[in-house]
């Protein structure tokens, strides 16, 4: 068993820490809001006073914060991970971040001689809770193999995309496509309603064609808004903004269109709602899809986020 630090205890980080504890790893945690650490402390985790203190106790460090600003603070701040991590510690950024910041962080870790991976997560809240995440890794493939006992506690699969930064690039591509699909599904249901069709029947039929896990997520959210949410509209907006920056001068009209929907959602105060609530045609403030009294459903067990 390994000593593992988890810095950032949101939905994803908390689930990761819980599964690491269940598998017998020595887990140390840190979170900006101390109350998030209490249940984990009761389950056997050690609560550190700072990211540096957490990293100092660990062979493997996962950072799972919200965005570039919070990530930079916990990595390079005076009490950050880089200040406390030992020379042989493996350092992993598992937040969804911008390409520019991940490249800067990878360089900073290389300069101190540390093994670094960017390893964003997909699988949503359910994947984090059950230890069935898919890890999207960038970094040294051979060194990745040595992490199998730790990664196996939190994931069902590790996908390697290339050198450091490649995992982040893929995650931004993935979330851009998923957001476009979700918005397209909402528009399709609006079209069905305008055509006089039963939206419950149409939504269920769309599971077969075009189908796919994102359609399943969208349809489940139409029937029963997820509680707790799988992924917030504000974080989707952040990821799409990073994806647009990554695209540079490459035209991306569909990404621009769906980004504008999430911008409108945030402007109307809907940032804390599940990202599946974005609707390209409904007035802001209304839920994403037209609601039907027919049918019932629950959250998809394997959300793709």
JOBEL-V307186 format. One record per backbone hydrogen bond with DSSP energy under -0.5 kcal/mol. CO is the residue of the C=O (numbers start at 1). NH is the residue of the N-H. If there is no record, write none. Layout:
BEGIN
CO_NH, CO_NH
END
This chain:
BEGIN
2_4, 2_26, 3_59, 3_60, 4_28, 5_62, 6_8, 6_30, 7_64, 10_14, 11_15, 12_16, 13_17, 14_18, 15_19, 16_20, 17_21, 18_22, 19_23, 20_25, 21_24, 25_27, 26_4, 27_46, 28_6, 29_48, 30_8, 32_34, 33_36, 34_37, 34_38, 35_38, 37_41, 38_42, 39_43, 40_45, 41_44, 46_29, 46_48, 50_54, 51_55, 52_56, 53_57, 54_57, 55_58, 55_86, 59_90, 60_5, 61_92, 62_7, 62_64, 63_94, 63_95, 64_10, 67_71, 68_72, 69_73, 70_74, 71_75, 72_76, 73_77, 74_81, 75_82, 77_80, 79_52, 80_83, 80_84, 81_84, 81_85, 86_89, 89_91, 89_115, 90_61, 91_117, 92_63, 92_94, 93_119, 94_121, 95_97, 98_102, 99_103, 100_104, 101_105, 102_106, 103_107, 104_108, 105_109, 106_110, 107_111, 108_112, 109_114, 110_113, 115_91, 117_93, 117_119, 118_138, 120_136, 122_134, 123_127, 124_128, 125_129, 126_130, 127_131, 127_132, 127_133, 133_156, 133_157, 134_122, 135_137, 135_159, 136_120, 137_161, 138_118, 140_144, 141_145, 142_145, 142_146, 144_147, 145_148, 147_150, 147_151, 148_152, 150_153, 151_154, 151_155, 154_133, 157_135, 158_160, 159_137, 162_139, 163_166, 165_169, 166_170, 167_171, 168_172, 169_173, 170_174, 171_175, 172_176, 173_177, 174_178, 175_179, 176_180, 177_181, 178_182, 179_183, 180_184, 181_185, 182_186, 183_187, 184_188, 185_189, 186_190, 187_191, 188_192, 189_193, 190_194, 191_195, 192_197, 193_196, 197_199, 198_202, 199_203, 200_204, 201_205, 202_206, 203_207, 204_207, 205_208, 205_209, 206_211, 207_212, 212_216, 213_217, 214_218, 215_219, 216_220, 217_221, 218_222, 219_223, 220_224, 231_275, 232_236, 233_237, 234_238, 235_239, 236_240, 237_241, 238_242, 239_243, 240_244, 241_245, 242_246, 243_247, 244_248, 245_248, 247_250, 252_256, 253_257, 254_258, 255_259, 256_260, 257_261, 258_262, 259_263, 260_264, 261_265, 262_266, 263_267, 264_268, 265_270, 266_269, 270_273, 271_234, 273_233, 274_277, 275_278, 283_286, 300_303
END
